[in-house]
Amino acid sequence: NLFVIGATAIEDKLQEGVPEAIANFQEAGIRVWMLTGDKQETAVNIGYSSCLIKQDMSLLLCTEKQSAEDTRQTLVQIIDRLSGLKAAKKEAVLVIDGMSLLYALESDTSELFLDVAIPCQSVICCRVTPIQKTCVVNLFKSSKRLQRCVTLAVGDGANDVGMIQAAHVGVGISGHEGLQAACASDYSIAEFRFLQKLLFVHGVWSYIRLSKVILYSFYKNICLYLIELWFATQNGFSGQVLFERWTISLYNVIFTLLPPLVFGIIDRPVTEKALMANPKLYKTSQNAEHYNTKVFWVWILDAVMHSLIAFWLVFLAIPNGVVKSDGVSVGQWFVGVTVYTVIVFIVSFKAGLITETWTWLSHLAIWGSIVMWLVFLLIYCHVWPLLDIGVDMFAVDWQVYSSATFWFLLVVVPVAALLIDFTFFAFQQTVWKSTTQRIFEDQLLMVGSAHYQKSFGESEGESVELANVIQPAYSR
């Protein structure tokens, strides 16, 4: 005869900020799936409490199936229901248990399962084993129609390790269930809500920075080395180079190193606060707006155009028979140094055009690159005969720096090359504004309004009213 004296239980509640985080993920166009070992009722209740399921959504159940044929028939019926829901513009959530998922992941049923899962707003897999979590992630990675999709797995326990390692990006939450998931992940966070900052802020910043660094690296190299092709048309394709070998070697190592290094680390097109408040900005990375085939070839054509302008303007401005006032005629290395200097100016100023966060480091990188080349030229042209290098460059600095034509070309050629870029950027930011540019302008309005309020002591309500008046006029 036993009498119940008392009972204890552990409350498995959601962490702070989980519903808001999932809602922001869905607004950003991220599909959120929940893979859990809990039973169906518990999983559905968690879906409601975490905003994964909303009251106006339809639940599509595929549970307690005992064979592959039953699972297949149920999935076909769900596809028919999805057609009706799509016509009615209603969202749906698929709920599937571990036994049904076992049959759905088979090779002859997996594509049918994707036909059901992809149109759904979300999918809840309940009563699944750790190996099934891994199989679901691998199904997405191996699907041909989802090749451009990137999977991210989040887990906090040892049973999530396989899923985390199988995904493209694994995030482990270090909590009460141990550190196994955190140790096996690419990134570790303390709470689920911190995933928003990882994706919306650091993810967007990293994507834009890497896109700029890659495109700029192609651009600056094509600008310089394509000039050798234009020079070959004037020397009968004899193999003679226009630039001295050490200047070519140090182009990427020293003279154009700092600009991509700086904007690849500190450039911030949109502030952290704006990114967290506008989850839709994450779609710029999903849609590959900053790095795609079109953008890549635009940069390549831009580099070809700049190399053409840099070479031919200099070449036509310094004809073969030019003689200085003291009777000394210039030669190949004079032309080479002039073109090289023009290219350093162009690629440095181009870095300034694509820089959106200006700091003292940005100025140091751009102006420092130019100064380093000019100072290097002064030193390198007098290394020989102390060292057995730079014989061809001996005293070229004196010829170059004493030439009015050289300084005139340093002003005219970069302006002529970058005028088209500047015009395009101005037109784009005036007529073809992106979502990021509009939000950036809103930030400027808010900062200007706050400065006005601080300077003239107006109230916050008047400041907001002023911003509302200025913004439409500024947009026009």
N, C-alpha and C positions, 0 to 999 in steps of 0.2 A: 504494500500500500504506500504509494508515493504521493506527496503533496507538493504542489508547485509553490515555492516560497518566493521566488523572484526570477527575473530574466534580464540578461544584458544583450546589447546589440551594438553593432558599429554602423553609424550612419554614413552611407556612401553618397554624399551630396556633391553637387557641382562646385567647382572653384569659382571664385569671384570673377565676373566679367566674361564668362563663357558664352551666355546667350548673345551678348552684344558683339563678341568677336565673331561668332558664326554668322550673325546677321550681316556684319561688314564683309566677311568673306564672300557671301552670296551676292552682295551688292557689287563686289569687285569682279564677279564672273567666275569665281572659284567654286567648283563642285565639291561638296563636302559629303563624304561617306563615313558611316560609323560601323566599325567592325568590332563586335563585342562578344564576350562569352556569356553575357546575361541572357535570361529567358526572354521570350517575345514581349510579354507584358511590361517587364522592366525596361527593355530597350525602347519600346514605344513611348513610355512615360518619360524617359530621359530625352527622347527626341522632341517631345512637346516642351519640356522644361528648358531645353537648350536652344529653342527656336529653330531646330532642324526641321521640325514639322509645325506647320501653322494650321490654324483651325479651318481655313478654307481649302486646304489641300486634301486630295483624295489618297487614301491608303490602298495600295495594291499589294495583296498578300500572296506569297508563294511559299507556303509552309506545309510541313508534315507530308511531304511527298515520299512515296516508298519505292519509286522506280524512275528511271530516266524518261520513260514515255509519259508518265504522269507529269513530270516536271516540264517536259516539252509542250504538252498540251496546255498546261497552265500558262506558260510563257506566251503561247500563241493567243490565248484568250486575253491576256493582259495587253498585248499589242493592239488588239481590236479596241479595247477600252481606251488605250492611249490616243487612238485616232479620234474618238469622240471627245475626249477631254481637250485635245488640241484644238478641235473645232470650237469648243466652248471656252477656249482660252483659260483653262484651269490647270494648275500645277498638280503634280502627283509625286508620291514618295513610294518607292518599292521597299517592301519588308520581306526578307527571305531568311530562312533558318539554315542551320548547318547541314542538315540532311538534304534539303533541296539544293543547297549550294554545291554539295558534293556532286550531284548529277549535272548541275548547270555548268560546272567547270570542265566537264568532259569535252573532248575535242569536237564532237559532232553537235554539241549544244552550246558551246561557249559563244559563238557568233550570235545565236538567237538571244542569249542572255544579255549580250551587249546591245542588241536591238531594243531590248526592254529598258536596260539601265541607263543608257545615254540620254534618252529624252526626259527621264525623270529628274526632278529638281534635286533629289537626294536619294540615297540608298542606305538602308539599315540592314546589316547582316548580323543576326543574333545566333547565339549558340554555336559559334564557330570556333574552331581549334586554331592554335598558332600557325600550323602549316597551311590552313585554309586562308588565313590573312595574307600569308606570303603569296599564295597562288592567285589571289585576287589582284594583288599589285603586279605580279608577273603577267597576268592576262592583259592588263592595260599596256604594259611596256612592250609586249610582243604583238599586239594588234596592229595591223598595217594601216587601218584607218585612223588610228590614234598615235601615229608616229610623231606628230608635233606636240603631243601632250606631255607635260612634265608631272610626274607623280611625287607627292610629298606625304610621307607617313609620320604620324605623331603618336607616340606611346609613352607610357610611364612605368611599364613593368617588364619582367623578363619574358613574358609571353608575347611581347611586341617586338622583340629583337629581330626576328626573322623578317618581319614586315618592314621594319626600319631599314635594315640592310638591303632589302630588295628594291626599295624605292629609289628614284633618282636622287632625292634629298631626304635624309632621315633626321628627324628632330626628336630628341629625348627629353622628357620632363623629369627632373630630379625631384622626387617627392617621398612619400611614406612607403612606397613599394620598392624602394631600393634605387641603386644607381646603374643597374644593368642596361636599361634603355639609354640612359645618358652616355654611358661609356661606349655603346655601339653606334651612336648617332654621329651625324656630321655637325650638328649644332645642338647645344643643350640649353634649355631654359628652365626657369623655376616654376612658372605657371603658364597655363594654356593661353591666357590673354596676351602674354608677351609675344606670342606668335604674330600678332598684328604688326608690331613694330619691326619684327624681323623681315616680314614680307613687304609691307606697305612703305616702310622707310628705307631700311638698308637694302632690301631687294631692288627697289626702284632706283635708288642712288647707284647701286653697284651695276645694274644693267645699263644705265645711261653712261656711266663713266667708262665701262668696258667697251661699249659701242664706240664712244668717241676715241678711245685709245687705239682700237683696232683700225678704224677708218683713217685716223690721222697718221698712223704708222705707214699704211699703204700710200697715203697721199704724199707725205714728205719724201719718201724714197722714190716714188715715180717722178716727182718734180725734179729731182736731181739727176737720176740715172738715165732718164729718157732724153736728157740733153745730149748725152753722148751719141744717141741715134741721130739727132738733128745735126750735130757736128760732123758725123760720118758722111752726111750728104755733101759736105763742103771740102772734105779731104780725100774724096775718091774711095771711101770705105777702106782706107789703108790700115786701120787698126790703131791709129794715133788717138790718144785720149786728150781731153781738154783740161782735166783737173790733175793736179799732182797727187801721187799715190797716198801720201799720209793725210792729206786733206780729205780724200775720199774715205779713208779708214776711220777718221775721227768724226765724221758727219753725224753718225748715229750715237757714237760713244760720248761725245761732249757737246757739240754745237746744237743739236736738236733733242737732247736728252731731257732737259728740265721741263719744257711745256707739257708734254704728255704725262710726265711723272706727277706734276702738280695738279692738273685738272683731273687726272685719273684717281687722285686721292681725296681732294678737298672740294671738288666742284659739286654744288648743290643747286639744281635748277629750281626746286621747290622746297620750302622749309618743312621741317619735321611736323610742325603743327598742321600745316595745310594738307600734307599727305595723310595724316591720321584722320583728319576731318573729311577727306574726300577719297573714299576707297576706290572710286571709279578711276582714279589716276593710275591704279595698278594695271588697268587694261592696256596702257601704252606698252608695257612689257609683254603682255599676252599677245597683242596684235603685232609685235615686232616692228613698232613704228620707227624706232631709232636705228635698227640694223636689219635690213632686208636686201634683197637683190637690187631693187630699184635705188635705194639709198647708196648701196655700195658702188654701183656704176655711175651715179651722179658724182660721187667723190673721185672716182677714177677719171672721169671726163674733166672734172675740175682740175685735177693734177696735170693732165695732158695739156689743157689750155694754158695753165700757168707756166709750164715748162716751155711751151711754144712762145709765149709772150716774153719770158725772161731771156731766152736765147736769141730770138730774132731781133728784138729791140736793141739788145746790146751789140749783136753782130752787125746790124745795119748802122748803128751809131759809131762803130769803130771799124771803118773800112781798112783794107789791107795796106793802103799807102799812107795812112795817117802818120804825121810827123809832129812831135812836140816842138815847142818854141825854142828849145835848146838844141834841136837837131837830132834828138834821140827818137827813133821809131819804136813803136810798141810791137810786141810779138804775141805768140800764142798764149803764154802764161799770164800776160796782162789781161787778155780777153777771158781766160779761164778764171782768174781771181775775181774779175768783175762779175761774171755770171754767177760764180759761187756765192759771192757776197749778196747779190740780189736775191738768190734763192733762200739764203739764210734769213734775210729780211722778210721775204714773202711768207715762208712757212711759220715764222715767229708771229707775224701779224695775223696770219690765219688762225693760229692758236688763240690769239686774243679775241677773234670774232666768235669762236665757238665756246669761249669761257663765259659762264653765267654767274659765277661767284668770284668777285674780284677781291683779293686780299693782297697784302704786301708780298706774299709768296708768288702770286700770279705775276705781279710786276717784276719781281726778281727773276722769275723763270724766263719771261719774254725778253726783257731788256738785257738780262744777264747773258742770255744766249748770244745776242748780237755783240755785246761788249767782249765776250770771251773770244769770238772769232776775230774781231778787229785787233785785240791785244795779241792773240796767238800769231796772227800774220806778222805783226811787228817783230816778234821774237823769232819765229821760225825762219824768216827770210835772212837771218844773220847767224843761224846755227852753223852753217858751212863757212869756213873749213874747219871749225872746231870739232865737229862731228861729221862723219861721212854720210850725211843725209841732207836732203833739200838742196841739192846742187842747182836744180832747175829754178828754184825759187829765190836764189840769191839776189838781194836788192830789189826784188819786185815790189816790195812795200813802198819803197821810195818812189817808184814810177806810178804806182796806183794812187797813193795818198796825195801826190803833188799834181794830180790830173783833175782839172775841173769837170771833164767829161764823166769821170768816175763818180763824183759826188752828185752830178746832175742826174745820172742814171739811177743812183740809189733813191732818189726822190720820185722820179717819173715812173720807172718800171714797176715797183711794188704798188703804187697807186693805180696804174693801168691794169695790173693783174687782179687786184682785189676789188676794183670798182664794181665789177659784175657781181661778185659775192656779196658785197655790201648792199647793192641794189636789190638783190634777190632776198636777202635777210629782211630788209626793210619792208619790201612788198609782202613777204610771207607773214610777218608779224603785224601787218596792218590789215591785210585782206584775208589771208588763209590762217587765221589764228587757231592754234590747237587748244585742247582743254588745258594743258599745262600752262600755256602762255596766258590764257584768260585768268587762271587762278593766280599766276604770278602778278598780273596787273592788279587783281583784287588785293593782293598783299601790299603792293605799293600804295594803293589808295588808303588802306587801313593804317599803314605807317605814316603816310602824309597827314591823315586825319588826326592821328594821335599826336603828331608833332605840332599841328595847328592848335589842338586843344591845350597842350602843354605850354605853348608860347603865349596864347591869348587868354588862357584860363576859362575857356568855355566849358559847358557841362557835357557829360557823356552823351546825352540825348541829342544835343545840338551837333556834336561831332558825328554821330551816326547819320543824322539828317543831312549834314554836309556831304558825307561819303555817298549817300544815296543820290544826291543831286549831281555830284561830280562824275560818278561812275558811268551813267548813260552817255554823257558828253564825251568822256574819255574813250568809251568803246566806239563811238562814231568817228 
